[in-house]
Amino acid sequence: VDIGQLQACVLNGYPGTVASLWQQAGRAGRRHSESLVIFVASSSSLDQLVVEQPDMILDRSPEAARLDPNNLIILVDHIKCAAFELPFQKGERFGTVDTEDILEFLTDAHVLHERADRYYWMTDSFPAHDISLRTSDQENVVIVDQTAKHQVIGEMDTFSAMTLLHDEAIYLHGAEQYQVEKLDFEEKKAYVRRVDVDYYTDANLAVELKVLEENKSDGAKTFGEVSVIAMATLFKKIKFGTHENIGSGPIHLPERELHTTATWFTLDERFAYSEADLEDQLEAVSDLMRRLAPLYLMCDTLDLFTTIQMKSTHTSKPTVYLYDRYPGGIGLSEALYKDADMVLEAAERTVSDCPCESGCPRCVGMVGYGDFKQQVIRQLQGLKGTI
């Protein structure tokens, strides 16, 4: 398609990143001196924040590629590539990292060979071929289009595949709809067929999170390492336009464990009249943080996941967890720990400035009741006051 003649572009909501917004807007006006870009906001908190404070988007640079070089999975892959290019001398460092344990591990795995205090690459494969630029996950699910004689049309990390590539899921690729006929989780293949339907699918993910280690703590916020055991349980078919539920079904997939990093916030039980109020407050704060944090962390909205615990096994208090979706973490939750005050300020402003009386999907993520909106504001103010 020749888009050189386009002079106007309509953006249907914030695409999730500043880079995507400018890339889509830049499709107009390529051969002309002037162009028109129209942004149509949805009722989501992030879209409304962009409308009310456009400078947050227009005056900031696109997202940086986030990479935590100390992530053990990423570090081992880097050392593999370095050893392929040049042997490691025993005692040699990789940047500021002591490599002895990693080199011994790779030697035991028959990836490297030690000879005369040097470690040589010894396998036939080229290590960079096995490294993904999108995720630190070592295993990806290959997506095979059965409509086009078993053509491979993409890949997806296994953690995301549970909710996006389960049987009967609707997968979008190149503006086309595909229905997943079968997800072979053992072989890491998803077989899809092109369809034309008026709905999309949304899967529920049951998450059990355990804190492994606290690294930093400041009042009501803490950063550390966590283990996430997740299982996709069921999916819903949501109709376009009306967003009504027109069907559902179970998902039969094994649970997956993810060792990653997280920042968590403990809420004050005094700001709730009942246990039901407290659970709704946890949901509201979690939803606000999930929708607004990517704007400050300069990441995609799907890079950071959340879960809540009414009585955390670690803190013994109502707690909201936000964790990196990638094995070992890539620094997002740690950045959230540093910038938590800005995210909480934006969350409080989003709820306070909303014209509704008791809360709505635009601000608290649900239809509010009574003084629920004020309860959420008190929780956010309480969190700000303790960090």
N, C-alpha and C positions, 0 to 999 in steps of 0.2 A: 504494500500500500504506500503510495507516494503521499507523505504528509507535508510536503514542502509548501503546498498552497494553503494550508490551514491558517486562519487568522484569529480564530477564537477557540477557547478550550473551557469546558465546564467540569469542575472537580466535584465529584459526588462525595463530599466529606473528606476529612483529613486522612490521607493514605497511610499514616502510621509513622512516617519518618519525614524529616525536612528534605532529605535527598530525593525521596520519591515525589514529594510535592513539586519541587523544582523541575524534576525530570518530566513529570506529566505536563506541567505548565509550559515547559520549553518546547512542547510539540507544536505550539502555535507561533506564527510570526517568523518562521525560519528564512523566508525569502522576502519579507517585508519589514519596513522600519517600525511598524507599530503592530501590536496584537492585543487581544482582550482575553483575560482569564477570569472566570467567575467561580467563586467558591461557594458551594451550597452546603451549609452545615446541617448535620443531624442534631438530634436532641442529646447526644452523648456529652459527658462532661468535657472531654478533650476538644471536641468540635466547638463547643460553646466558648471554651477558654481561648481558642484560636480566634474566634470572631470578636470577643471582647478585648483581647490583647494581641492584635495582629503583629505588633513589634516583636513578640516572642518568637515568631517564625521568620518574619521578613528581615530582621536584623541579626539573625544568628547563622552560623556556618552549618553546612550539612554534617551529618553524623560522622564521627571518627570510627574507624575500624577497631573495635575493642579486642584486645588480646592480652591475656595474663601470661607472661613468659614463665612465671613460676608455677603455673598449672602443671602438675607432674605429667599428665598425658601429653600436653603440648611440648613440654621440655624434652621428654624421651624421644618424641618424633623429630624434634630439632637436632638432637644429638645423633640420631640415626642418619639424618641427611648430612650432617657435618662429617661423620665418620666415613660415609660413602665418598666424599670429596677428598678427605685427607685423614690418615690414621691419627688417633689420639695417642699422645705420650702419657705414660702413667704419671698421675699427679697433676696433669694439665687441667686447667679450669675452663669452663665454658661461660665466658662473661664473668659474672661474679659467683657462679655456681660451682661447687665441688662435684666433680663428675665420677668419683671413684665408685660409689655404690651403683650408679646407673650403668656404668661400663661393665661392672661385674655382673649385674643382672642381665644385660644384653649378651654377655659372653656365655652365661649359663643357658640362655635361650637359643644359643647357636646362631645368633645374629652377627656377633663380632668374634674374632679370633685373637687371643692374646699371644704375642710372641716377642721376646726380647724387650719387655716393658713397653710394648706398643699394642694398640688395639686396632685390628684391621677389619674392614667390611668383608663378610664371607658368603653372603647369599647372592643368588642370581638376580633378585628383583631390584628395581629402582625405588628407593623408599618414598620419594615424593609422590609416586603414583597412588599410594595408599593414604595420603593425607588430604582431608577435606578442607577447603577454604571457608566453608559455611559453618561447620560444627566441630567440636572436639570429640564427638562420638565416633568410636572406631567402626561401628556397624551401621550401614544404611540400608533402607528398604528400596529396592529397584521397582519402579512403576512401569508395568508392561501394558501397552494398549493392544487388546485383542482385536479391535476394529481394524487396525492397520497391520495385520500379519505379524503380531507380536513385536511391535516396535517399542523400544524403550523411550519413554518420554520424560523421565525425571527420576530423582531420588529423594528420599526423606529420612531423617534420623529416626531411630526406632522409638524414641520416647514420644515424638509427635505422631508417629504412625498409629499409635493406639487410638487416638481420637480423630484422626483425619483420614486414615486408610483402612478402617475396619470394614467388614462385610456390609454391603449396602450403603456405604458412605458415598456422598457426592463430592467428587474431587474436581477442582477447577484447574485447567491448564490451557494457556493460550486462548482465553476467552471461550473455551469449550467446556461443556459439562461431561464428566465421566462418572459412571457408577462402578464402585468396587465390587467385582464379582466374587473375588476370593483373595484373602490376605494369608499367604503362607508365611507365618512368622518364623518358622524354623529355617526355611530356605531364603528368607528375607526378600520375598517377591510379592508384589500386589498386582493382581490382574484386573484391569479395568476395561469398560466398554463405553463408547460414546453414547450419550442419551440427551434428551431435551425435555427437562422437567421444570415445574414451576415452584420448586422448593429447594432448600439446602438442608444439610444435616448438622446437628450439634450434639456432641457426645459428653456424657458426664464422666468425670475422672475422680474416683475415690482415692484419697491421698492419706497416707500415714507418715507423718514426719517425726523424726527423732533427732534431737540435738546431740552431736558427737563431741563438739568442743567449742567453748567460747573464746574468741580472739580479742574482742573489744566490747566494752560496755559503758554506757553513759545514761544513767537514769532509766527511762522506760524503753530505751532502744539498745539492742545488742547485735553484734555481728559475729558469725562463727560458721563452723562446718556442720552440715546436716546430712542425714540419710533420708531420702524420700522413696517410699514404696508406693507405687501408683498402679491402679487397675481400672481400666475402662469398664464401666458397668452396663450402661444402656445409651441409646441415642434417640433423638427426636427429629422428626421431619418438620421443618419450619417453612411455612408458605411465604413466598416473596410478597412484599407490599403490606399484607395484614399481619405478618409474623405470628399467625395462629398455628397451633400444634395440630398437624393433620395425620400424625402417626408416630409410632415408636417401636423399638425392638431391643432385645438384649445383645450384648457384645460378649463373645466368648474368646478372651485372650488371656495369656498368662500375665501375672504382675511383673512389673519392671522396677528395679532398684536404681536409684540415681544418687551418687555421692557428690554433693555440690556445696556451695556456700549460700548463706542467707542472712538477711537482717530481719529482726523481729521486734515488734512493739507490744508492750503489755498495757492493756486498758484498765481504767479505774472502774471497779464494780459499783462505786457509790453513785455514778452518773446514770444508773438504770433503776427503774422502779420494779422490774421483774426479770426473771431469767429470760423470758421471751424478748423483752426489750434489749437485754444485753446481747443476745445472739444476733438480733437485727442490727445493733450498733456495730458489732464485729463485721458483719457482712457489708455494711455501708462503708466503714473505714477501709476494709480490704478492697472493695470495688473502686473507691476513689483513688487509693494509692496505685492500684493496678493500672487505671486509666490515665493518671496524670504523671506518674513517675517516668515513663519513657520520654516525655518531653524534656525533662531535666537531665536524664541519664544519656540522652542522645542515642537511643536504641529503638529497635522495633518493638511494637506492642506485644509481640509473641515471645520476646526474649526473656521476659520476667513473669513467673507464675506466683500465685498466692494461695494460701490455705489458712484456715482459722482453727483454733482450738478453744472451746469454752473454758476448759481448765487444763492448761498445758501440763504435760508430764514433766516438763523442765522448769517452768516458772511457777506452776500451781496457780496461775492467774489466766484470765481471758487474754489470748495472744493472737496477733496477726503476723503471719510469716510471709515474706517475699523472698523468693529464691531464684537463682540463675537456672535456666532450663538446660544448661550444658554441663556434662560431666566435669567435675573439678572446679566449676565456676570460671567466669571470664572477667570478673571485676565489677559486674553490674550492681550486685547487692552491696558490695563494699562502697561503691560510689553513692548508693542510696544512703548508706550509713553516714557518709560525710555531708550529703546535701539534704538530709531528712527535714531540716527546718524549712527549706524552700518548698519542698513538696507538701508538707503539712500546711504551710501558709497558703499555697494554691488551693489545697483541698478545702480549707476553711473558707476562703474567699468564694470558691465555687458554690458552696452550700449557702453562705450568707447572702450572696448577690442574687440567688435564684428567686424569682418573684412568687413561687408557690408558697403555700402557708405551712404545710406540715411535712413536706418532702415529696419528691417525684423522681422518676427514672433519670432525669437530667442531672440532678444534684446528688441524691443519696442512692441512686440505682434501683429504687423500688418506690411503690406508692406508700407515702408516709401516713401517719395517724397521730392525732393529738399534738403533743409538743415534741414528736420524734425528731424533727429537724433541729430543734434546740438541743436535744440530747446529743446528737452527733456533733454539733458545734462545740459543746462542752467537752466531749471526748477529745476532739482535735486540739482545742485550747489546752487541755490538760497534758496531752502529749508534748505539745510545744513548750510548755512550762517546765518540763522535766528533762529536756535534752539541751 
